[in-house]
Amino acid sequence: MKHYFFTLLSFFIFSTTVFAQNIQSPKEFLGYELGTRFTNHYRVVDYYQYLAKASDMIQLEEYGKTNEHRLLQIAYVSTPENLSNLENIRKNHLANAGIGTAENNANKAIVWLSYNVHGNESSSTEASMKTIYELITNKKAWLQNTVVIIDPCINPDGRDRYVNWYNQVASVPFNSHQKAKEHDSEPWPGGRPNHYLFDLNRDWAWATQVETRQRLKVYNKWLPHIHVDFHEQGINEPYYFAPAAEPFHEVITDWQRDFQTQIGKNHAGYFDKEGWLYFTRERFDLFYPSYGDTYPTFNGAIGMTYEQAGHGRAGLGIMTDEGDLLTLKDRIAHHHTTGLSTVEISSQNAERLNTEFKKYFDNKDFTYKSYVLEGNKDRIQKLTELLDRHEIKYGFTTNATVKGFDYETNSQKSNRVSKALVVSTNQPKANMVKVLFEPNAKLSDSLTYDITAWSIPYAYGLKTTASKTLISSTAPTNDSIVFNSAYGKTAAYIAPWNTLKDATFLSQLLQKNIRVRFTEKPIIYNRKTHPRGSLIITNSDNKNIDNFNTTLVNLANNNEIALTKIESGFSDNGVDFGSPDIKEIKLPKIAVMSGKASRSLGFGELWYFFEQELKFPVTNIDSEDFSSNTLYSFNILILPDGNYSKLFDSKQLTNLKNWISRGGKVIAIKDAIRTFAGKEGFGISKKEQEKTEKENDLVSYAKSERQNISNYITGAIFKTKVDNTHPLAFGYSDSYFTLKLGSAAYEYLDSGYTVTYLEDNTAVSGFAGHNALKNIKNTLVFGEQKIGSGSIIYMVDNPMFRMFWENGKLFMANAIFMVNTNVVEL
């Protein structure tokens, strides 16, 4: 019997060895050793597809493509038996989350490893190839009770942007001197962001980008127990792994905290053995919900960030400040080790992972049971699209009285709603609902890595009541489809101006050469009031357009815009179509500054806004090639958040002012305003922070970081006042909730219109230091200054930030189309 057993064991070992020898390692397949060069994305794809054909322990799933048409795929890695039963494993796992109807008998650990979300943090994709090979050759035992899901590259566009640049400039052999070209700054915009220059690691919750949207479809099919996001940091920080730093969001359970520590100790054992340095519990917190560690955590996972020294500067090898050589081989080895260690400890704790995962979704202890939201139907629709992406359930209630916390007044109230969206915590995604909708997330530590406020009701500009009782609702139904008919004899059509959808409709009209006007005063026709900003499309303006009525109506129907037919230009209230207060909107010719002077993320937000949302053509001008003469081909210049002090010296500033005075329009966002603050001819000035006697006291080195945060605002929400009679604020009420991303403060405009401003400096959500709060009282948020025939629009807060502040986007549309429409050919 013993002889038979040993013969069988020997056969198994022999078979495994032969099998492993038959599968090519990354080195054998690629033709070079990992770490001796960077691998282009298509070759990574080739290797994964080769492994899937060569091994019965891998299944590939293509889940999408990037904007630049690169493949996005994940690999399922487990035993052949598990892979043949993968769908049942998935359904049983989701049953623990209360999703689906499968029997609740899950017993596998589900581990998801995500690599290279930042394109120039490139060692992790290389490590992924080493890790998947090791799993299917030497670590099969861990896969008996574990399914590993590997995404080898979340951001292929950014990765190839970095790799291609590095390959162009690198020395052979590599030069480790920090001043070598290969360790210099990457050319703008760098490899970190995706095609539209978005940081995909901050897009999980908002899902604005195509990579995120496609990935979430797969991620929500699984909701893994463990999710790791592999990153890189500066060359002088060795390696960071869990446990995370404070603050932890309050929905994070004791088990999630504890298992992070267990995982960290497992990693530490391997790192200590090799003499590798690491740190834990510093810098990287678990609070802001849109990261690759927090989003999974709020969906029941143990979500973690692993940070390896290196980043885009390191290349194939660089000398650190301490005189140590950091190579790509080192970086791969470290990420490979933590990846395997994660799978190992997950496999060892599969039963406990399943038990605690179920408990996470059983949690029903929420202060607010329902969030009831009412407002413009376009914004409600945009929100339901976001909820659908996260598979968060919702319904609608009609003619109900809801008592609870009122977001508008920051107080307890009873509100009567006619038809409202209801999002409750009585569902599997309850914790995610709380995180996204709560008015003010509890902050255990004011030192954070990112913004501290994001509440969806404020971001979407919806009247919201958070109720401590469960509000009954009915399943969503399709509203009646907007259908306009092409009328025969009519004087004009009036279209609403409330949301970005209306602005997108306007942009399409202008591109079809359809002439459009808007009203600066409320107008009344047939006893119906049309507010400021309403679009007016007259037949007389468009009599030379073939099939004008049909074209207009088709565009309106395609955009779900309800048109109001007007038979006569004679109004009920004296504002007729020929009134000076009815102004034409000329086709804008827009230039957007890009290049080194612009912050890449700020530019990317505008690039995405115009191409994907407003669908209006703009010209991107590189700041390196800019001169004031360039502007005479355009009538609008947008300066994204950035530093333009070197670009606009005194001569260029004078030229710019001359261009504005002849009818040009400048839109300056966030730090771009510094270009004009305090300069002659520009009516904006910075509000300087006053130092008190106490603040001049000496502060110890150890306390300096905490002392300094009193001067900062780390992404907090404030209620502002709005002059909605000004075209910059058409479509808004007399108040607006703004997301303030810094402490920069500007006085009310000396000459011009202070349109949106802070009178009260109380933050309704998020952290703001007490010194910063004192300084922002009675300061500008949005305003317009006229210069000759033109204007400059100041946006102190960035309404385009990460494209999730839905309620701010109409300000940008107003700035483009409504403010100072006296456009002339320059």
Secondary structure, DSSP 8 states (H G I E B T S, - for coil): -HHHHHHHHHHHHHHHHHHHHHS--HHHHHSS-TTSS---HHHHHHHHHHHHHH-TTEEEEEEEE-TT--EEEEEEES-HHHHHTHHHHHHHHHHTTT-SSS-S----EEEEEEE-SSTT-THHHHHHHHHHHHHHHT-GGGGGGEEEEEES-S-HHHHHHHHHHHHHH--SS----TTSGGGS--STT-SSS-TT---GGG-TTT--SHHHHHHHHHHHHH--SEEEEEEEE-TT--EE-SS-EEEE-TTS-HHHHHHHHHHHHHHHHHHHHHT---B-SSS-EE-STTSTTHHHHTTTSEEEEEEEE-HHHHTTEEE-TTS-EEEHHHHHHHHHHHHHHHHHHHHHTHHHHHHHHHHHHH----S--EEEEES-HHHHHHHHHHHHHTT---EEEEEEEEEEEETTTTEEEEEEEEEEEEEESSSTTHHHHHHHH-SS---S-S--SS-S---HHHHHT-EEEEESS----B-------------SS-SEEEE--SSHHHHHHHHHHHHTT--EEEESS-EEETTEEE-TT-EEEETGGGTTSTTHHHHHHHHHHHTT---EEES-S--SSS--TTSTTEEEE----EEEEESTTB-HHHHHHHHHIIIIII----EEEEGGG--GGGGGG-SEEEE-SB--TTTS-HHHHHHHHHHHHTT-EEEEEGGGGGGTTT-TT----B------TGGGS---GGGHHHHHGGG-B-SEEEEEEE-TTSGGGTT--SEEEEEE-S---B---SSSEEEEEES---EEES-B-HHHHHHHTTEEEEEEEEETTEEEEEESS-TTGGGT-GGGHHHHHHHHHTS-------
